[in-house]
Amino acid sequence: MNRIFIMIILTGIMISCRGPETVKENRPDILLILVDDMGWSDIGCYGGEVSTPNLDSLAYKGIRFTQFHNTSKCFPSRACLLTGVYAQQCGYDRSYQQPIANAVTLGEVLQTAGYRTLWSGKHHGIENPVTRGFDRYYGLRDGACNHFNPGIQRPGEGVPAQKPRSSYRTWCIDDSLVSPYTPPTDFYTTDYFTNHALEWLDQYGPDSQPLFLFMAYTAPHDPLMAWPEDIDKYR
């Protein structure tokens, strides 16, 4: 991966690192959106041809960066964002086949500040995020998958295309590991990552506890797949 897009949204008044007894009004809810392999100029507010009205609206009302650097690869960039240190410092500069070391995650830090920590989407590591500071996690633990079916063949469908080195992807649903993960026929990674996040917001939003929600999408990372109606829109 040589491109990555990040959007951070803060709602509320100010960030405070005071303990869990602090009322929610003094600590904003935090939404961090990470998009895999999307160029900085792909969305509308940066001149892209794809219709992204909701992201454009957020960007026009906030701050748009003109420069951004990453590690030119998936897992080191993600580790840097998740820990706040260089990939070489947390052991993710060459491989993701080991736990994150010598660093704490955003989830671990924000839990100490009384946040409910939620993560939906891709990880690209070997640890289940619920062991690293996240109360809830739903998503792909690996680096890439078939966006419509990361598991085995479903009745009436062809065999889903998979990475040649490993047929099945590991999926995490809270503290459970599922491999192969064969979802319902309406599955598409972006849709299901979003749906789980919306369910959590409905469930926990009314609470007095502030929320940190990490939305780590894998699309448009390869394989390049989209719903037929979305493809037809831009044909």
Secondary structure, DSSP 8 states (H G I E B T S, - for coil): ---EEEEEEEESS------TTS-GGGS-EEEEEEEET--TTSSGGGT-SS--HHHHHHHHHS---S-----SSHHHHHHHHHHSS-HHHHT-SS-SSS---S---HHHHHHHTT-EEEEEE---SSS-GGGTT-SEEEEESSS---SS-SSS--TTS------TT-S---EEETTEEESS----TT--HHHHHHHHHHHHHHHHTTSSS-EEEEEEE-TTSSS----HHHHHHT-
